Amino acid sequence: MRKCVTKYLVGLASGVALLGIAANAYAASACEGAELVQDGKLLVAYNGDMPGTGLKDGKLIGIDGKIMNKVAEKLGVTVEPQMMEWSAEIESVKSRRVDIMHGMMGWTEQRTKAITMTDPIYYGGLLFTQKKGTGIDDFAKLKGKRVGTLQGFGFVPELKEIGVDLRLYDTSDAAIRDLSAGRVDVLILDPPLIQYTTFKQPDLGFESLPIKEQWDLKRPSLTDKYQVVFGLSLEAPKLAGCINEAIADLWKSCGNLQAASEFGFSDRFWFTPPSQSPRRGVDRAQDWAYPKLGSCN
């Protein structure tokens, strides 16, 4: 009996090994013919700004970094991180010094003229950051409150029309100190930055609530959500297609949610698409639909 069991286990192990080899072969061939700068490698530009991108023990970290690793794994290629300033990333992609760039980059129509942008890996939008229990999550509750934000943000005129006591700051740190001290009631800052700060420093006693209102033509800068994407060369359409397939798989398996949750981005707000579809007729077909999460445990 033991001999039979042993033969069965050996056979089973061999079968599993063969399946593994087949899976790796599929991954390796999934992007066959893609326009990689170096065979077998994915040269990735990143700027090191967390929570989007970073490097630890030679591997990309951060929300975008973790998702990039998952994409590369599905393609059967090795990630080669290339750190550089944000301003150099697009030029490096255009000149084919790297294959792909990332770092919480939002889709814009203007960028479609310079680079190819992938399907979104998650979505962003403004948050109302406040002390826990304050409960401000719509514009009606915001009216008359002391609201802090940074000089130069595009939504400042819209905030003034709501009727808030607006406080403008030069730095996020100064704004956060004033919220902690009770000198302002609500902050509206860079969404990923403030979400990450809240996650990393729970002792602050802050919470960041998504704005309840859907997209409003009267307040587009405050209510519009954006798509976070990767960027590639216009000369690499095959590679872009392969990466979009991998991104689609991550949406179905909730792999992007799992990666983002490690950095405090587990709220479905980050995975709920905008109500508007500005990419239709620009760099996507008229019937293109935003990707959504599959069934997540």
C-alpha positions as CSV (number, residue, x, y, z in Angstrom):
1,M,0.0,0.0,0.0
2,R,2.8,2.4,0.9
3,K,4.5,1.8,-2.4
4,C,1.3,2.6,-4.3
5,V,0.8,5.7,-2.2
6,T,4.4,6.8,-2.9
7,K,4.0,6.2,-6.6
8,Y,0.8,8.3,-6.5
9,L,2.4,11.1,-4.6
10,V,5.4,11.1,-7.0
11,G,3.1,11.2,-10.0
12,L,1.0,13.9,-8.4
13,A,4.1,16.0,-7.7
14,S,5.3,15.5,-11.3
15,G,1.9,16.6,-12.6
16,V,2.0,19.7,-10.4
17,A,5.5,20.5,-11.6
18,L,4.4,20.1,-15.2
19,L,1.5,22.4,-14.6
20,G,3.9,24.9,-13.1
21,I,6.2,24.7,-16.1
22,A,3.2,25.1,-18.4
23,A,2.0,28.1,-16.4
24,N,5.5,29.7,-16.6
25,A,5.7,29.0,-20.3
26,Y,2.3,30.6,-20.8
27,A,3.4,33.7,-18.8
28,A,6.7,33.9,-20.8
29,S,4.8,33.7,-24.1
30,A,1.9,35.9,-23.0
31,C,3.8,38.9,-24.1
32,E,5.7,37.3,-27.0
33,G,6.6,39.9,-29.5
34,A,6.2,42.8,-27.1
35,E,8.4,45.8,-27.6
36,L,10.6,45.4,-24.5
37,V,13.7,47.5,-24.2
38,Q,15.5,44.4,-22.9
39,D,14.3,40.9,-23.4
40,G,12.8,39.3,-20.3
41,K,12.9,42.5,-18.3
42,L,10.5,45.3,-17.6
43,L,12.4,48.6,-17.1
44,V,10.2,50.6,-14.8
45,A,10.7,54.4,-14.1
46,Y,9.6,55.5,-10.6
47,N,10.2,58.6,-8.5
48,G,10.1,57.1,-5.0
49,D,7.2,59.2,-3.7
50,M,5.1,57.1,-1.3
51,P,2.5,55.8,-1.1
52,G,2.7,55.4,-4.9
53,T,6.2,54.1,-5.4
54,G,9.3,53.2,-3.4
55,L,12.1,50.7,-3.2
56,K,12.9,48.2,-0.5
57,D,15.5,45.4,-0.7
58,G,15.8,46.0,-4.4
59,K,12.0,45.6,-5.1
60,L,9.3,48.1,-5.9
61,I,6.9,48.9,-3.1
62,G,4.0,51.3,-2.7
63,I,0.5,50.9,-4.2
64,D,1.6,51.4,-7.8
65,G,4.9,49.5,-7.2
66,K,3.1,46.4,-5.8
67,I,0.6,46.4,-8.7
68,M,3.5,46.8,-11.1
69,N,5.2,43.7,-9.6
70,K,2.0,41.7,-10.0
71,V,1.7,42.8,-13.6
72,A,5.3,41.8,-14.4
73,E,4.7,38.4,-12.7
74,K,1.7,37.8,-15.0
75,L,3.8,38.7,-18.0
76,G,6.7,36.5,-16.9
77,V,9.3,39.3,-16.9
78,T,11.6,40.7,-14.3
79,V,11.1,44.2,-13.0
80,E,14.2,46.5,-13.2
81,P,13.4,49.7,-11.2
82,Q,14.9,52.9,-12.6
83,M,14.6,55.8,-10.1
84,M,14.4,59.3,-11.5
85,E,12.6,62.6,-11.1
86,W,9.0,62.8,-12.1
87,S,9.8,65.3,-14.9
88,A,12.2,62.7,-16.5
89,E,9.8,59.8,-16.5
90,I,7.7,60.7,-19.5
91,E,10.8,61.6,-21.5
92,S,12.5,58.3,-20.6
93,V,9.4,56.4,-21.8
94,K,9.2,58.4,-25.0
95,S,12.9,57.9,-25.8
96,R,12.6,54.1,-25.0
97,R,15.2,54.2,-22.2
98,V,12.5,52.5,-20.0
99,D,9.5,50.4,-20.8
100,I,7.0,51.9,-18.5
101,M,6.5,54.7,-15.9
102,H,4.3,55.0,-12.8
103,G,3.7,57.0,-9.6
104,M,0.0,57.8,-9.1
105,M,-0.2,59.3,-12.5
106,G,-3.7,60.4,-13.6
107,W,-5.1,60.1,-17.1
108,T,-5.4,63.3,-19.1
109,E,-6.3,63.9,-22.7
110,Q,-3.2,66.0,-23.1
111,R,-0.9,63.1,-22.1
112,T,-2.4,60.8,-24.7
113,K,-0.5,62.9,-27.3
114,A,2.8,62.0,-25.7
115,I,2.5,58.5,-24.3
116,T,0.2,55.4,-24.2
117,M,-1.7,55.1,-21.0
118,T,-3.0,51.8,-19.6
119,D,-6.4,51.0,-18.3
120,P,-6.8,52.4,-14.7
121,I,-5.3,50.4,-11.8
122,Y,-7.5,52.3,-9.3
123,Y,-9.3,55.6,-9.0
124,G,-8.8,58.7,-7.0
125,G,-10.9,61.6,-5.7
126,L,-10.9,64.3,-3.0
127,L,-11.3,63.4,0.6
128,F,-12.5,65.4,3.6
129,T,-9.9,64.9,6.3
130,Q,-11.1,65.6,9.9
131,K,-10.9,64.4,13.4
132,K,-12.6,61.1,13.9
133,G,-16.3,61.4,14.6
134,T,-16.8,64.8,13.0
135,G,-18.8,63.2,10.2
136,I,-18.4,65.7,7.4
137,D,-18.9,64.0,4.1
138,D,-20.9,66.3,1.9
139,F,-21.0,70.0,0.9
140,A,-24.0,70.8,3.0
141,K,-22.1,69.8,6.2
142,L,-19.0,71.7,4.9
143,K,-20.7,75.0,4.7
144,G,-19.5,77.5,7.3
145,K,-16.7,75.3,8.5
146,R,-13.0,76.2,8.7
147,V,-11.5,74.4,5.7
148,G,-7.8,74.2,5.0
149,T,-6.1,73.4,1.7
150,L,-3.0,74.4,-0.3
151,Q,-2.3,77.5,-2.2
152,G,-2.8,77.0,-6.0
153,F,-5.1,74.0,-5.9
154,G,-7.5,74.2,-8.8
155,F,-10.6,73.6,-6.7
156,V,-10.1,76.7,-4.5
157,P,-12.6,78.9,-6.4
158,E,-15.3,76.2,-6.1
159,L,-14.7,76.0,-2.4
160,K,-15.1,79.7,-2.0
161,E,-18.5,79.5,-3.7
162,I,-19.7,76.9,-1.1
163,G,-19.4,79.4,1.7
164,V,-16.6,78.0,3.8
165,D,-14.1,79.8,6.0
166,L,-11.1,79.0,3.8
167,R,-7.6,78.8,5.1
168,L,-4.8,78.5,2.5
169,Y,-1.4,76.9,3.4
170,D,2.0,76.7,1.7
171,T,2.7,73.1,2.9
172,S,0.7,70.0,3.9
173,D,2.6,69.7,7.1
174,A,1.4,73.2,8.3
175,A,-2.2,72.3,7.4
176,I,-2.0,69.0,9.3
177,R,-0.7,70.7,12.4
178,D,-3.6,73.1,12.4
179,L,-6.1,70.3,12.1
180,S,-4.5,68.5,15.0
181,A,-4.5,71.7,17.0
182,G,-8.2,72.4,16.2
183,R,-7.6,75.5,14.3
184,V,-9.4,74.1,11.2
185,D,-12.3,71.6,11.0
186,V,-11.5,70.0,7.6
187,L,-8.6,69.6,5.3
188,I,-8.8,68.9,1.6
189,L,-5.3,67.9,0.5
190,D,-3.7,65.6,-2.0
191,P,-5.9,62.4,-1.6
192,P,-3.2,59.7,-1.6
193,L,-0.8,61.7,0.6
194,I,-3.4,62.5,3.3
195,Q,-4.8,58.9,3.2
196,Y,-1.3,57.5,3.7
197,T,-0.6,60.0,6.5
198,T,-3.8,58.9,8.3
199,F,-2.8,55.3,7.9
200,K,0.8,55.7,9.0
201,Q,0.0,58.0,11.9
202,P,-3.1,56.7,13.7
203,D,-2.2,58.7,16.8
204,L,-3.3,61.8,14.9
205,G,-6.9,60.7,15.4
206,F,-7.9,61.7,11.8
207,E,-10.2,60.1,9.3
208,S,-10.5,60.8,5.6
209,L,-14.1,60.5,4.3
210,P,-14.9,60.4,0.6
211,I,-17.3,63.1,-0.7
212,K,-20.8,61.7,-1.1
213,E,-21.8,63.8,-4.0
214,Q,-21.5,62.4,-7.5
215,W,-19.9,64.4,-10.3
216,D,-21.4,67.9,-10.5
217,L,-20.9,70.1,-13.5
218,K,-21.0,73.1,-11.2
219,R,-18.1,71.7,-9.1
220,P,-16.1,69.5,-11.4
221,S,-12.7,70.0,-9.6
222,L,-14.2,69.0,-6.3
223,T,-16.4,66.1,-7.4
224,D,-14.6,64.6,-10.4
225,K,-12.7,61.4,-9.8
226,Y,-9.6,60.5,-11.8
227,Q,-8.0,57.3,-13.2
228,V,-4.5,56.2,-12.0
229,V,-2.6,54.6,-14.8
230,F,0.8,53.4,-16.1
231,G,2.5,55.1,-19.0
232,L,4.2,53.5,-22.0
233,S,5.7,54.6,-25.3
234,L,3.4,55.1,-28.2
235,E,5.8,52.8,-30.1
236,A,5.0,49.8,-27.8
237,P,1.3,48.9,-28.6
238,K,1.8,45.1,-28.1
239,L,3.4,45.7,-24.7
240,A,0.5,48.0,-23.7
241,G,-2.0,45.4,-24.8
242,C,-0.3,42.7,-22.7
243,I,-0.2,45.0,-19.6
244,N,-3.8,45.9,-20.0
245,E,-4.7,42.2,-20.0
246,A,-2.7,41.7,-16.8
247,I,-4.5,44.7,-15.3
248,A,-7.8,43.2,-16.2
249,D,-6.9,40.0,-14.4
250,L,-6.0,42.0,-11.3
251,W,-9.3,43.7,-11.3
252,K,-11.1,40.3,-11.6
253,S,-9.0,38.7,-8.8
254,C,-8.9,41.9,-6.6
255,G,-5.1,41.8,-6.8
256,N,-5.0,45.6,-7.0
257,L,-7.2,45.9,-3.9
258,Q,-4.9,43.5,-2.0
259,A,-1.8,45.5,-3.0
260,A,-3.4,48.9,-2.1
261,S,-4.7,47.6,1.3
262,E,-1.1,47.1,2.5
263,F,-0.8,50.9,2.4
264,G,-4.1,51.8,4.0
265,F,-6.1,52.0,0.7
266,S,-8.8,49.3,1.4
267,D,-11.8,51.6,1.1
268,R,-13.8,50.7,-2.1
269,F,-13.8,54.5,-2.8
270,W,-10.4,53.9,-4.5
271,F,-11.9,51.2,-6.7
272,T,-15.2,52.8,-7.7
273,P,-15.0,54.4,-11.1
274,P,-15.9,58.0,-12.0
275,S,-19.3,58.6,-13.4
276,Q,-17.9,60.3,-16.5
277,S,-15.9,58.5,-19.3
278,P,-13.6,61.1,-20.9
279,R,-11.5,58.5,-22.6
280,R,-14.2,57.4,-24.9
281,G,-13.4,58.5,-28.4
282,V,-10.0,59.7,-27.3
283,D,-7.8,56.7,-26.6
284,R,-10.6,54.2,-26.0
285,A,-13.6,53.0,-28.1
286,Q,-17.0,54.6,-27.6
287,D,-18.3,51.5,-25.8
288,W,-15.3,51.2,-23.5
289,A,-16.3,50.7,-19.8
290,Y,-14.2,51.3,-16.7
291,P,-12.9,48.1,-15.1
292,K,-14.4,47.1,-11.7
293,L,-13.5,44.7,-9.0
294,G,-14.5,41.1,-9.2
295,S,-15.9,39.2,-6.2
296,C,-13.5,40.0,-3.3
297,N,-13.5,38.0,0.0
